[in-house]
């Protein structure tokens, strides 16, 4: 199968879903389209045995994950610190709080962001994430734990780690009581 019809089918059938996935992985929403295009180039610039739209979607998702991590790794420590410092916005008050997933994900490091997206949006287990990223299970757990704490701070929620460390209550006490 020639690669051009496969790319056209992939964009027509799964393009919106892949772009939404790229938005979750990107530090900025405006970078999502570039990430999606870079993933397509990575998938189809070399001869690969991608024959179905499903295989191409899986390959594109994996390519986006590695691109996000590689880009972050390529930047210097000083640049990453500056990006994090300027990307954070002050937490919203209880009165005007709104659920802004993209803003919350931007506050995470690229590896934390990739792990969170794979865990909660791809519905993968820790072992699957570790296998896909080439990490130890404990490393993935650490990234998820750090991300959960950061998200809890972002939303002003308390974090309790017990039997279910991946669940956080993001509704403040004032809102639950109807005030």
N, C-alpha and C positions, 0 to 999 in steps of 0.2 A: 504494500500500500504506500502510495506517495504521501509525503508529509503535509503538503498544502491542504488537501481536503480534510485531513485529520485536524489540523489547526483550525480551519473554518468551522468544523463540527464542534470542536471543543469550545470555541468562543460562543457559538450560537447556543449550544446546549448547557454549558456549565460556566460561561463567562461571568455572569452576575454573581454566582456563588463563589467563584474563585476571587473575584474582585472584593467581595465582602470579607473573605478570608484574609486577603492582603491588607485590607483596612485594619483588621484586628492586629496583624503583625507589625504594621508600620508605626513608626514613631509619630508621624503626622499623616493625616488623611490624604493630603496632597501627594504623598509618596507612594500611595497604594497602587496607582496606575503604573508608575515606573517599576515597582516591584513585580507586578503581574507581568508586564512586558519582559522584564529581565528574566523571569522564570520561564516564559515561553521561549525566549532565545536560548536559554540554557538547555531546555528540553529538546529543542529541535535543531540546534546548530550543528550537532554531530549525529552521525548515523546511530540510531538506537532502535531497539526492537519494541517500539511502542506501536501497538496495532489497534487498540480500541480507545474510545473516548474515556472510559473509566480508568484505563492504565495511564493515559495522558494526564487526567485530573490528579491522580495520585502522585505522579512524578512532578507535576507543577506545584502541588502543595509542599512536597518535600523540598523542592528547589527553593521555594519561597522561604521556608524555615532556615535552610542553610545560608541563603543570601543575607537574611537579616542578621544572623549570628556572625557571618564572615565580615559584613560591613562594620559591625560594632567592634569586632576584634581588630580590624584594620586601623581604626581611629586611635589616636593616642589617649592615654589616661586623662590628660588635661582636657582634651576635647570632649570626652564622655562626661566628665564632671561638669563642664560648662553647659552641655546640652541638657543634662538632668536639672541643673540649677535653674535654667531659663524655661524649661518645659513645664515645670510644676506650677500649678495655679493654687491659690489658697482654697482650703476646703469651704464648701458652701455651708451657710447656716441652716439650722433645722427648718426655718421658715421657707427659704427658697431653694431647698435641696432638690436636685434633680439627678436622676440616674444617668450618668454619662460614662458609658463603658470605655469609649475611646480615650477619654482624658485619664481615666484610671489606669488603663493599660500603658499609656505613655509614661507613667511614673515608674514603671517597672524596667529592670534591665532587659536587654534583648533575650537572654537565655530564660529569664523568669517569664517573660511575655510568651515565648514560644511554648514553654512547658504548660502555662495556664491555658493557652489556646488549644493545645493538643489534649489536655486533660478534660476541660469543660466544654469545648466546642466540637472537638473531634471524638469525644467520649472514649478516650483511650485509657488503659490502665497504666499504672506507674511502670510496670515491667515493659509494656509496649513502647512507652515514651523513651525509656532508657535504651531499649534495643534500637529504636529508630535514630536516636541521637548519638548512640555509641557512648552512653554514660552509665555509671553504676546506679542501681535503684536508689541508694542513699543520696546520691547527688541530686537526682530528680526530686526526691522528697524534700531535700533542703531548699531547692529552688521554689517548689510549691509552697513550702512553709514560709519562706521569706516573702514571697509574692502575696500570700494570704495576709500576713501581718501588714504589709504595705497597703494593700487594698482596704484592710480594716481601718488603718489610720486615715486613708483618703476619705472614707465614708464615715469616719467618726464612730465606728462600731467596736465593741469589745470582742476580743478573740479568745475563745476557750479551746484549748487543745485537749481532747480526750480521745474517745473512740472514733470520732469523726473529724479529723483535723481539716478536711477540705471544705467544711461548711461554715459560713459566717452569716450572722444576722446583720443585714445592712440597713435595717429600719431602726431609727433612734427610738428611745423609750418614749419621748414626747409624742412622736407620731403614732406609736402603737396605742397609746392611751387616748387618742383622739384630740389632743391639744394642739 
